[in-house]
Amino acid sequence: MKQRASTICLASAITVYATTLTPSLAHADESVIVKDIRLDGLKRIEPGTLLANLPIKRGEVFTDDKASQAVRAIYETGLFNDVIVSLDGDVVIVRVVERRLGHALAARAEEAKIGVAAGGETMIDLEAVEADLRLAFGDAQLVEAGREETRRIVQAARETVQAAGVAPGQVSALYFTGGSTGLLFLTQALAEAFPQSQAVFGDRLASVATGLGIHAQRLYG
């Protein structure tokens, strides 16, 4: 069988589905039995995740319809920005460009932090990573995950007070603002470091913006 390398399908984030069939492939008379499947472009995602969503299997007849279905199925996982399925002889080549999920995962982590900040449990939706993937996350796990960061924050607060020439017992108030101050274990750790202080809580979400507004008004009138 002669070697053929024909790109047949292309999907991108901008043009949700676009299908291109070369004339020789669109009207091919000979059936091609898939001997192997080659995956190109995977960096973070496991090959099994891609193969599980691929309707083309080894030993089956390759068709244009299956190639189109493969592009749609892989793209609909939400894990890839680009998908190209091509045929080289009896080898199916699937080339992908993985979606960058850093911002999406950071947002899920922030939602989980807020969800368990005052105690309890939440579910982290990781659908962007894998279909139907969810992770139970509770306050005990959050405390453990934040243990080292909490120690460093408390140490930084102590060093700041010391640099100002103030004894811990002389601190009369601790003003908490910003999203992370909703973490009970963090505010408790700081309160224990300055036992004579009174905890004062600002608006966790708006205090920083309000402060910047006040500062800007002082500068520019």
Residue, then its C-alpha position, 0 to 999 in steps of 0.5 A: m500500500k502506498q504511503r499517504a500523508s493527508t491532513i483530514c481534520l482540524a479543530s481550533a479554539i477559534t474555529v470550533y470545528a473545521t474539516t478539510l478533506t484532500p480529494s485523494l482521501a475523500h474519494a479513496d477506494e481502498s480501505v485502510i485497516v489501522k495498524d497503529i495510532r501515534l500521539d504527538g504533542l502530549k506534555r502533561i495529559e496522559p496518553g490514556t486520557l486521549l485514547a479513551n476519547l478516540p473513536i478510532k481503534r487499532g484493527e478497525v477500518f479508518t474512515d473520514d467520518k471516524a476522523s471527524q468524530a475523533v476531532r470532535a470527541i477530543y476537542e470536546t474534552g476541553l483539554f486541547n486547543d488544537v487537534i489534527v488527525s491524519l493518516d500515514g499509510d496504515v498509521v493514524i497520527v493524532r497531533v494535539v496542542e494542550r490547553r493551558l489550565g493554570h488560570a482555571l486550576a488557580a480559580r478552582a483552588e481559590e474557590a475550594k479555599i473559600g469553600v472550606a475557610a470556616g470549616g467543612e468540606t467542598m468538592i473541587d470541580l476538575e472537569a477541565v482536567e478530566a471528564d467527571l473528575r471531582l475531588a473532595f477537599g476538607d478543612a483538615q486538608l487545607v490546614e495541612a496544606g497551608r501549615e508551612e505558609t502559615r508558619r512563615i506568615v506568623q514569623a514575618a509578622r513577628e519580625t516586622v513588629q521586632a523591626a519596629g521596636v515593638a514587643p508582641g504584648q504591645v500590639s493592641a490590634l490585628y487588622f485582617t483584610g483580604g481573602s486569605t484572612g477568611l482562613l480561621f487557622l491563619t487568623q488564630a495563629l496570628a492571634e496566638a502570636f500577639p495574645q494582647s491584641q484584638a482582632v479587627f476584620g475588614d471587608r475581605l473582598a473590598s478592603v484592598a480596593t477601598g484602601l487603594g481608592i483612599h490612597a489615590q484620593r490623597l495623591y490626586g485629590 
